[in-house]
Amino acid sequence: MKVAVAADHAGFEYKEKAKEYLKSKGYEVIDFGTNSTDRVDYPDFGHAAAEAIANGEAERGVFVCGSGIGIAIVANRHRGIRAVDATSEEMAKLSREHNDANVLAFGERLISWDEAKKIIDVFFGTPFEGGRHIGRVEKIDTF
């Protein structure tokens, strides 16, 4: 599976850690930046990575900013993207089971790296349940 990763300056360190962690699990990672802790604007990187998922270049994404909120909002502006700003393993699990989320966002300033790894594992290890959720997910993209 190809995974797009993206971050702003406030999420750079966790993006780098997530990139290596995902590679260690056998995922192919495409890095959309940023490439340092120098101040940048999260939409620049979130849009590029979300577009790569939307056009099929990658299947899922891990996006990081200070809170996870801004970069998740950016991702969700793209048709076919269902990004969740998960602050817990349960949120990651439910987002996959019920919403078929394809982008995991989180905030480097809000969770520990150990918790982030657990959230990543749950997000990538949880299948979409389908069933009654299919019709709901199909109603998400309205434009």
BAZAVEX-64533 format. One line per 3 residues: number of its first residue (from 1); their letters; for each residue x, y, z of N, C-alpha, C, O, CB. Coordinates in Angstrom, 1 decimal, decimal comma. Glycine has a CB too. Layout:
NUM = A = X:Y:Z:X:Y:Z:X:Y:Z:X:Y:Z:X:Y:Z  ...
//
This chain:
1 = MKV = 0,8:-1,2:0,0:0,0:0,0:0,0:0,9:1,2:0,0:1,9:1,3:0,7:-1,0:0,0:1,2  0,5:2,2:-0,8:1,2:3,5:-0,9:0,5:4,5:0,1:-0,7:4,6:0,1:1,2:4,1:-2,3  1,3:5,1:0,9:0,8:6,1:1,9:1,4:7,4:1,7:2,7:7,6:1,6:1,1:5,6:3,3
4 = AVA = 0,6:8,5:1,5:1,1:9,8:1,4:1,3:10,4:2,8:0,4:10,3:3,7:0,1:10,7:0,6  2,4:11,0:3,1:2,6:11,7:4,3:2,8:13,2:4,1:3,4:13,6:3,1:3,8:11,1:5,1  2,3:14,0:5,0:2,5:15,5:4,9:2,4:16,1:6,2:1,8:15,6:7,2:1,4:16,1:4,0
7 = ADH = 3,1:17,2:6,4:3,1:18,0:7,6:3,5:19,4:7,4:4,0:19,8:6,4:4,0:17,3:8,6  3,1:20,2:8,4:3,7:21,6:8,4:4,8:21,6:9,4:5,2:20,5:9,9:2,6:22,6:8,8  5,4:22,7:9,7:6,5:22,8:10,7:6,2:22,2:12,0:7,1:21,6:12,7:7,0:24,2:10,8
10 = AGF = 5,0:22,4:12,5:4,6:21,9:13,8:4,4:20,4:13,9:4,3:19,8:15,0:3,3:22,6:14,3  4,3:19,8:12,7:4,2:18,3:12,7:5,3:17,6:12,0:5,3:16,4:11,8:2,9:18,0:11,9  6,4:18,3:11,7:7,5:17,8:10,9:8,1:16,6:11,6:8,4:15,6:11,0:8,5:18,8:10,7
13 = EYK = 8,4:16,7:12,9:9,1:15,6:13,6:8,3:14,3:13,6:8,9:13,2:13,4:9,4:16,0:15,1  7,0:14,4:13,9:6,2:13,2:13,9:6,0:12,7:12,5:5,9:11,5:12,3:4,8:13,5:14,5  5,9:13,6:11,5:5,8:13,1:10,1:7,1:12,2:9,7:6,9:11,2:9,1:5,7:14,3:9,1
16 = EKA = 8,2:12,7:10,1:9,4:11,9:9,9:9,4:10,6:10,6:9,8:9,6:10,0:10,7:12,8:10,3  9,0:10,6:11,8:8,9:9,4:12,6:7,8:8,4:12,0:8,0:7,2:11,8:8,5:9,6:14,1  6,7:9,0:11,6:5,6:8,2:10,9:6,1:7,6:9,6:5,8:6,4:9,3:4,4:9,0:10,7
19 = KEY = 6,9:8,3:8,9:7,4:7,9:7,6:8,3:6,6:7,8:8,1:5,6:7,2:8,2:9,0:6,9  9,2:6,7:8,8:10,0:5,6:9,1:9,3:4,4:9,7:9,5:3,2:9,3:11,2:6,0:10,0  8,3:4,7:10,5:7,5:3,7:11,2:6,7:2,9:10,1:6,6:1,7:10,1:6,5:4,3:12,2
22 = LKS = 6,1:3,6:9,2:5,3:3,0:8,1:6,2:2,2:7,2:5,8:1,1:6,8:4,6:4,1:7,3  7,3:2,7:6,9:8,3:1,9:6,1:8,6:0,6:6,8:8,8:-0,5:6,1:9,5:2,7:5,7  8,8:0,7:8,1:9,2:-0,6:8,8:8,1:-1,6:8,8:8,3:-2,8:9,1:9,6:-0,2:10,3
25 = KGY = 6,9:-1,1:8,6:5,7:-2,0:8,5:5,4:-2,5:7,1:4,5:-3,3:6,9:4,5:-1,3:9,1  6,3:-2,1:6,1:6,2:-2,6:4,8:5,4:-1,7:3,8:5,1:-2,1:2,7:5,5:-3,9:4,8  5,0:-0,5:4,3:4,3:0,4:3,4:5,3:1,2:2,6:6,4:1,6:3,0:3,4:1,4:4,3
28 = EVI = 4,8:1,6:1,4:5,6:2,5:0,5:5,1:3,9:0,8:3,9:4,2:0,8:5,4:2,1:-1,0  6,0:4,8:1,1:5,7:6,1:1,6:6,1:7,1:0,6:7,2:7,1:0,0:6,4:6,4:2,9  5,1:8,1:0,3:5,4:9,2:-0,6:5,3:10,4:0,3:4,3:10,7:0,9:4,4:9,3:-1,8
31 = DFG = 6,4:11,2:0,4:6,5:12,3:1,3:6,3:13,6:0,6:7,0:13,9:-0,4:8,0:12,4:2,0  5,2:14,3:1,0:4,9:15,6:0,4:5,4:16,8:1,1:5,0:17,9:0,9:3,4:15,7:0,2  6,2:16,6:2,1:6,8:17,7:2,9:5,9:18,1:4,1:4,9:17,5:4,3:7,1:18,9:2,0
34 = TNS = 6,4:19,0:4,8:7,5:19,9:4,7:8,8:19,1:5,1:8,7:18,0:5,6:7,4:21,1:5,6  9,9:19,7:4,9:11,2:19,1:5,1:12,0:19,7:6,2:13,3:19,4:6,2:12,0:19,0:3,8  11,4:20,5:7,1:12,2:21,1:8,2:11,2:21,6:9,2:9,9:21,6:9,0:13,2:22,1:7,7
37 = TDR = 11,7:22,2:10,2:10,8:22,9:11,2:10,7:24,4:10,9:10,1:25,1:11,7:11,4:22,7:12,6  11,1:24,8:9,8:11,0:26,2:9,4:9,5:26,4:9,1:8,8:25,6:8,6:11,8:26,5:8,1  9,0:27,6:9,5:7,6:27,9:9,5:7,1:27,9:8,0:7,6:28,4:7,1:7,3:29,3:10,0
40 = VDY = 6,0:27,1:7,8:5,3:27,0:6,5:3,8:27,0:6,8:3,3:27,0:7,9:5,8:25,7:5,8  3,0:26,9:5,7:1,6:26,9:5,8:1,1:25,5:5,5:1,3:24,9:4,4:0,9:27,9:4,8  0,4:24,9:6,4:-0,1:23,5:6,3:-0,9:23,2:5,0:-0,9:22,1:4,5:-0,9:23,1:7,5
43 = PDF = -1,7:24,2:4,5:-2,5:23,9:3,3:-1,7:23,5:2,1:-2,1:22,7:1,3:-3,4:25,1:3,0  -0,5:24,1:2,0:0,4:23,8:0,9:0,7:22,3:0,8:0,7:21,7:-0,3:1,7:24,6:0,9  1,0:21,7:1,9:1,4:20,3:2,0:0,2:19,3:2,1:0,2:18,3:1,5:2,3:20,0:3,2
46 = GHA = -0,8:19,7:2,8:-2,1:18,9:2,9:-2,8:18,8:1,6:-3,2:17,7:1,3:-3,0:19,6:3,9  -2,9:19,9:0,8:-3,5:19,8:-0,5:-2,8:18,9:-1,4:-3,4:18,1:-2,1:-3,6:21,2:-1,1  -1,5:19,0:-1,5:-0,7:18,2:-2,4:-0,8:16,7:-2,1:-1,0:15,9:-3,0:0,8:18,5:-2,3
49 = AAE = -0,8:16,3:-0,8:-0,9:14,9:-0,4:-2,3:14,4:-0,6:-2,5:13,3:-1,0:-0,5:14,8:1,1  -3,3:15,2:-0,3:-4,7:14,8:-0,5:-5,0:14,6:-1,9:-5,7:13,7:-2,3:-5,7:15,9:0,1  -4,5:15,5:-2,8:-4,7:15,3:-4,2:-4,1:14,0:-4,7:-4,7:13,4:-5,6:-4,1:16,5:-5,0
52 = AIA = -3,0:13,6:-4,2:-2,3:12,4:-4,6:-3,2:11,2:-4,2:-3,3:10,2:-5,0:-0,9:12,2:-3,9  -3,9:11,2:-3,1:-4,8:10,2:-2,7:-6,0:10,2:-3,6:-6,5:9,2:-4,1:-5,2:10,3:-1,2  -6,6:11,4:-3,8:-7,8:11,5:-4,6:-7,6:11,0:-6,0:-8,5:10,5:-6,7:-8,2:13,0:-4,6
55 = NGE = -6,4:11,2:-6,6:-6,1:10,8:-8,0:-5,5:9,4:-8,1:-5,2:8,9:-9,2:-5,2:11,8:-8,7  -5,4:8,7:-7,0:-5,0:7,3:-7,0:-3,5:7,0:-6,9:-3,0:5,9:-7,0:-5,5:6,7:-8,2  -2,7:8,1:-6,7:-1,3:7,9:-6,6:-0,9:7,2:-5,3:0,1:6,5:-5,2:-0,5:9,3:-6,6
58 = AER = -1,7:7,4:-4,2:-1,6:6,8:-2,9:-2,9:6,3:-2,5:-4,0:6,9:-2,9:-0,9:7,8:-1,9  -3,0:5,4:-1,6:-4,3:4,8:-1,1:-4,7:5,4:0,2:-5,9:5,6:0,4:-4,2:3,3:-0,9  -3,8:5,8:1,1:-4,1:6,4:2,3:-3,1:7,5:2,7:-2,1:7,6:2,0:-4,1:5,3:3,5
61 = GVF = -3,3:8,2:3,7:-2,4:9,3:4,2:-2,3:9,4:5,6:-3,2:9,0:6,4:-2,9:10,6:3,6  -1,2:9,9:6,1:-0,9:10,3:7,4:-0,4:11,8:7,4:0,6:12,1:6,9:0,1:9,4:8,2  -1,3:12,7:7,9:-1,0:14,1:7,9:-0,8:14,6:9,3:-1,6:14,2:10,2:-2,1:14,8:7,1
64 = VCG = 0,1:15,5:9,5:0,4:16,0:10,9:0,6:17,5:10,9:1,3:18,0:10,0:1,7:15,3:11,5  0,0:18,1:11,8:0,3:19,5:12,1:0,3:19,7:13,6:0,3:18,7:14,3:-0,8:20,5:11,4  0,2:20,9:14,2:0,3:21,0:15,6:-0,9:20,4:16,3:-0,7:19,7:17,3:0,3:22,5:15,9
67 = SGI = -2,1:20,5:15,8:-3,3:20,0:16,4:-3,9:18,8:15,6:-4,7:18,0:16,2:-4,3:21,0:16,6  -3,6:18,8:14,3:-4,2:17,8:13,4:-5,5:18,4:12,8:-6,0:17,8:11,9:-4,6:16,5:14,2  -6,0:19,5:13,4:-7,3:20,0:12,9:-7,1:20,7:11,6:-7,9:20,3:10,6:-7,8:21,1:13,9
70 = GIA = -6,2:21,6:11,4:-6,1:22,3:10,2:-5,8:21,5:9,0:-6,4:21,6:7,9:-5,0:23,4:10,3  -4,9:20,6:9,1:-4,5:19,7:8,0:-5,6:18,7:7,6:-5,7:18,3:6,5:-3,2:19,0:8,3  -6,4:18,3:8,6:-7,6:17,5:8,3:-8,6:18,2:7,6:-9,3:17,7:6,7:-8,1:16,9:9,6
73 = IVA = -8,8:19,5:7,9:-9,8:20,3:7,2:-9,4:20,5:5,8:-10,2:20,3:4,9:-9,9:21,7:7,9  -8,1:20,7:5,6:-7,6:20,9:4,2:-7,8:19,6:3,4:-8,3:19,6:2,3:-6,1:21,2:4,2  -7,5:18,5:4,0:-7,7:17,2:3,3:-9,1:17,0:2,9:-9,4:16,5:1,8:-7,1:16,0:4,2
76 = NRH = -10,0:17,3:3,8:-11,4:17,0:3,6:-12,1:17,9:2,5:-13,2:17,8:2,2:-12,2:17,2:4,9  -11,3:18,9:2,0:-11,8:19,7:0,9:-11,7:19,0:-0,4:-12,2:19,5:-1,4:-11,0:21,0:0,9  -11,1:17,8:-0,4:-10,9:17,1:-1,7:-11,9:16,0:-1,8:-12,1:15,2:-0,8:-9,4:16,5:-1,7
79 = RGI = -12,5:15,9:-3,0:-13,5:14,8:-3,2:-12,8:13,5:-3,0:-11,7:13,2:-3,5:-14,0:14,9:-4,7  -13,5:12,6:-2,3:-13,0:11,2:-2,1:-12,1:11,1:-0,8:-11,7:10,0:-0,5:-12,3:10,8:-3,3  -11,8:12,2:-0,2:-11,0:12,1:1,0:-11,9:12,2:2,2:-12,8:13,0:2,3:-9,9:13,3:1,0
82 = RAV = -11,6:11,3:3,2:-12,3:11,2:4,4:-11,2:11,2:5,5:-10,7:10,1:5,9:-13,2:9,9:4,5  -10,9:12,4:6,0:-9,8:12,5:6,9:-10,4:12,6:8,4:-11,4:13,3:8,6:-8,9:13,8:6,6  -9,7:12,0:9,3:-10,1:12,0:10,7:-8,9:12,6:11,5:-7,8:12,2:11,3:-10,5:10,7:11,2
85 = DAT = -9,2:13,5:12,4:-8,2:14,0:13,3:-8,3:13,1:14,6:-9,1:13,5:15,5:-8,3:15,6:13,6  -7,6:12,0:14,6:-7,8:11,1:15,7:-6,8:11,4:16,9:-5,6:11,5:16,7:-7,5:9,6:15,2  -7,4:11,5:18,0:-6,6:11,7:19,2:-6,6:10,5:20,1:-6,1:10,5:21,2:-7,2:12,9:20,0
88 = SEE = -7,3:9,4:19,6:-7,3:8,2:20,4:-7,4:7,0:19,5:-7,7:7,1:18,3:-8,5:8,2:21,4  -7,0:5,8:20,0:-7,2:4,6:19,2:-8,6:4,3:18,8:-8,9:3,8:17,7:-6,6:3,4:20,0  -9,5:4,6:19,7:-10,9:4,4:19,4:-11,4:5,2:18,3:-12,2:4,7:17,4:-11,8:4,6:20,7
91 = MAK = -11,0:6,5:18,2:-11,4:7,3:17,1:-10,8:6,8:15,8:-11,5:6,8:14,8:-10,9:8,8:17,3  -9,6:6,3:15,8:-9,0:5,7:14,6:-9,8:4,5:14,2:-10,1:4,3:13,0:-7,5:5,4:14,8  -10,1:3,7:15,1:-10,9:2,4:14,8:-12,3:2,7:14,2:-12,6:2,2:13,2:-11,0:1,6:16,1
94 = LSR = -13,0:3,6:14,9:-14,3:3,9:14,4:-14,3:4,6:13,1:-15,2:4,4:12,2:-15,1:4,8:15,4  -13,3:5,5:12,9:-13,2:6,2:11,6:-13,0:5,2:10,4:-13,5:5,5:9,3:-12,1:7,2:11,6  -12,3:4,1:10,7:-12,1:3,1:9,6:-13,4:2,2:9,5:-13,8:2,0:8,4:-10,9:2,3:9,9
97 = EHN = -13,9:1,7:10,6:-15,0:0,8:10,6:-16,3:1,4:10,0:-16,9:0,8:9,1:-15,3:0,3:12,0  -16,6:2,7:10,4:-17,8:3,3:10,1:-17,8:4,3:8,9:-18,7:4,5:8,2:-18,4:4,0:11,3  -16,6:4,9:8,7:-16,5:6,0:7,8:-15,5:5,7:6,6:-15,4:6,6:5,7:-16,1:7,3:8,5
100 = DAN = -14,9:4,6:6,7:-13,9:4,2:5,7:-12,9:5,4:5,5:-12,5:5,7:4,3:-14,6:3,9:4,3  -12,4:6,0:6,6:-11,5:7,1:6,5:-10,2:6,6:5,8:-9,7:5,5:6,0:-11,1:7,6:8,0  -9,7:7,5:5,0:-8,5:7,2:4,2:-7,3:8,1:4,5:-6,2:7,9:4,0:-8,8:7,2:2,7
103 = VLA = -7,5:9,1:5,4:-6,5:9,9:5,9:-6,5:10,0:7,4:-7,6:10,3:8,0:-6,5:11,3:5,2  -5,4:9,7:8,0:-5,3:9,9:9,5:-4,5:11,2:9,7:-3,4:11,3:9,2:-4,5:8,6:10,1  -5,1:12,0:10,5:-4,4:13,3:10,9:-4,3:13,2:12,4:-5,1:12,7:13,1:-5,2:14,5:10,4
106 = FGE = -3,2:13,8:12,9:-3,1:14,0:14,3:-2,2:15,2:14,6:-1,4:15,6:13,7:-2,6:12,7:15,0  -2,2:15,6:15,9:-1,4:16,8:16,3:-0,2:16,4:17,1:-0,3:15,8:18,1:-2,3:17,7:17,1  0,9:16,9:16,6:2,2:16,6:17,3:2,2:17,3:18,7:2,8:16,8:19,6:3,4:17,1:16,5
109 = RLI = 1,5:18,3:18,9:1,4:19,1:20,2:0,4:18,5:21,1:0,4:18,9:22,3:1,1:20,5:19,9  -0,4:17,5:20,7:-1,5:17,0:21,5:-1,3:15,6:22,0:-1,9:15,2:23,0:-2,7:17,1:20,8  -0,5:14,7:21,3:-0,4:13,3:21,7:1,1:13,0:21,7:1,9:13,6:21,0:-1,2:12,4:20,8
112 = SWD = 1,4:12,0:22,5:2,8:11,5:22,5:3,1:10,7:21,3:2,2:10,2:20,6:3,1:10,6:23,8  4,4:10,5:21,0:4,7:9,6:19,8:4,3:8,2:20,1:3,9:7,5:19,1:6,2:9,7:19,6  4,4:7,7:21,3:3,9:6,3:21,6:2,5:6,2:21,3:2,0:5,2:20,7:4,2:6,0:23,1
115 = EAK = 1,7:7,2:21,7:0,2:7,1:21,4:0,0:7,2:19,8:-0,9:6,6:19,3:-0,5:8,2:22,1  0,8:8,1:19,2:0,6:8,2:17,7:0,9:6,9:17,0:0,1:6,5:16,1:1,6:9,3:17,2  1,9:6,1:17,5:2,2:4,8:16,8:1,0:3,9:17,0:0,6:3,1:16,1:3,4:4,2:17,5
118 = KII = 0,4:3,9:18,2:-0,8:3,0:18,5:-1,9:3,4:17,6:-2,6:2,5:17,1:-1,2:3,1:20,0  -2,1:4,7:17,4:-3,2:5,2:16,6:-3,0:4,8:15,1:-3,9:4,4:14,4:-3,4:6,7:16,7  -1,7:4,9:14,7:-1,4:4,5:13,3:-1,7:3,0:13,1:-2,3:2,6:12,1:0,1:4,8:13,0
121 = DVF = -1,2:2,2:14,1:-1,5:0,7:14,0:-3,0:0,4:13,9:-3,4:-0,4:13,1:-0,9:0,0:15,2  -3,8:1,1:14,7:-5,2:0,8:14,7:-5,8:1,3:13,4:-6,6:0,5:12,8:-5,9:1,5:15,9  -5,4:2,5:12,9:-6,0:3,0:11,7:-5,7:2,1:10,5:-6,5:1,8:9,7:-5,4:4,4:11,4
124 = FGT = -4,4:1,6:10,4:-4,0:0,7:9,3:-4,5:-0,7:9,5:-4,5:-1,5:8,5:-2,5:0,8:9,1  -4,8:-1,1:10,7:-5,2:-2,5:10,9:-6,6:-2,7:11,0:-7,1:-3,9:11,2:-4,6:-2,9:12,2  -7,4:-1,7:10,9:-8,9:-1,8:11,0:-9,6:-1,7:9,6:-9,4:-0,8:8,9:-9,5:-0,7:11,9
127 = PFE = -10,3:-2,8:9,2:-11,0:-2,7:7,9:-12,3:-1,9:8,0:-12,9:-1,7:9,1:-11,3:-4,1:7,4  -12,8:-1,5:6,9:-14,1:-0,9:6,8:-15,2:-2,0:6,9:-15,1:-3,0:6,3:-14,3:-0,1:5,4  -16,2:-1,7:7,8:-17,2:-2,8:8,0:-18,2:-2,9:6,8:-18,7:-4,0:6,6:-18,0:-2,4:9,2
130 = GGR = -18,3:-1,9:6,0:-19,3:-2,0:4,9:-20,7:-2,0:5,5:-21,0:-1,3:6,4:-19,0:-3,2:4,1  -21,5:-2,9:4,9:-22,9:-3,0:5,4:-23,7:-1,7:5,4:-23,7:-1,0:4,4:-22,9:-3,6:6,8  -24,3:-1,4:6,5:-25,1:-0,2:6,7:-24,3:1,1:6,5:-24,9:2,1:6,3:-25,8:-0,2:8,0
133 = HIG = -23,0:1,0:6,6:-22,2:2,2:6,5:-21,9:2,6:5,0:-21,6:3,7:4,8:-20,9:2,0:7,2  -22,1:1,7:4,1:-21,8:2,0:2,7:-22,6:3,1:2,2:-22,0:4,1:1,6:-22,0:0,7:1,8  -23,9:3,1:2,3:-24,7:4,2:1,9:-24,4:5,5:2,5:-24,5:6,5:1,8:-26,2:3,8:2,1
136 = RVE = -24,0:5,5:3,7:-23,7:6,7:4,4:-22,4:7,3:3,9:-22,3:8,5:3,6:-23,5:6,5:5,9  -21,4:6,5:3,7:-20,2:7,0:3,1:-20,4:7,5:1,7:-19,8:8,5:1,3:-19,1:5,8:3,1  -21,2:6,8:0,9:-21,5:7,3:-0,4:-22,2:8,6:-0,5:-22,1:9,3:-1,5:-22,4:6,3:-1,1
139 = KID = -22,8:9,0:0,6:-23,5:10,3:0,7:-22,6:11,5:1,0:-23,0:12,6:1,0:-24,6:10,3:1,7  -21,3:11,2:1,4:-20,4:12,2:1,8:-20,0:13,2:0,7:-20,2:14,4:0,9:-19,1:11,6:2,4  -19,6:12,7:-0,4:-19,2:13,6:-1,5:-20,4:14,2:-2,2:-21,1:13,4:-2,9:-18,3:12,9:-2,5
142 = TF = -20,7:15,5:-2,1:-21,9:16,1:-2,7:-21,5:17,1:-3,8:-22,4:17,7:-4,4:-22,7:16,7:-1,6  -20,3:17,3:-4,1:-19,9:18,3:-5,1:-19,1:17,6:-6,2:-18,7:18,3:-7,1:-19,1:19,4:-4,5
//
